[in-house]
Amino acid sequence: MGALWIAHVTVTDEEAYKKYAAGATVAIAEHGGEFIARGGRFVQLEGKERPRNVVARFPDVETAEKCYHSEAYQAALNYARGASERELMIVETSE
């Protein structure tokens, strides 16, 4: 089954976060991930609102998790730490 990588983000340092986004984009692509939503319009219905929301599709949960733990993604993530407040989860799809 496929998987979605869902991130809810408040960026606090735009310049550092741009470096994260560039590196994360490469790492996600290297693991077969593709973005299906990236920072577009949203309607918050419940919970804490984050102005940036990102969804990427992966072949399966294991591949998405492998991407997160990869050297390339962890190097990118170093730029996001201290430059954002975020939640990230992987959800298996029913397809």
Secondary structure as UniProt FT lines:
FT   STRAND          3..11
FT   HELIX           14..30
FT   TURN            31..32
FT   STRAND          34..38
FT   STRAND          52..58
FT   HELIX           61..69
FT   HELIX           71..80
FT   TURN            82..83
FT   STRAND          84..92
//
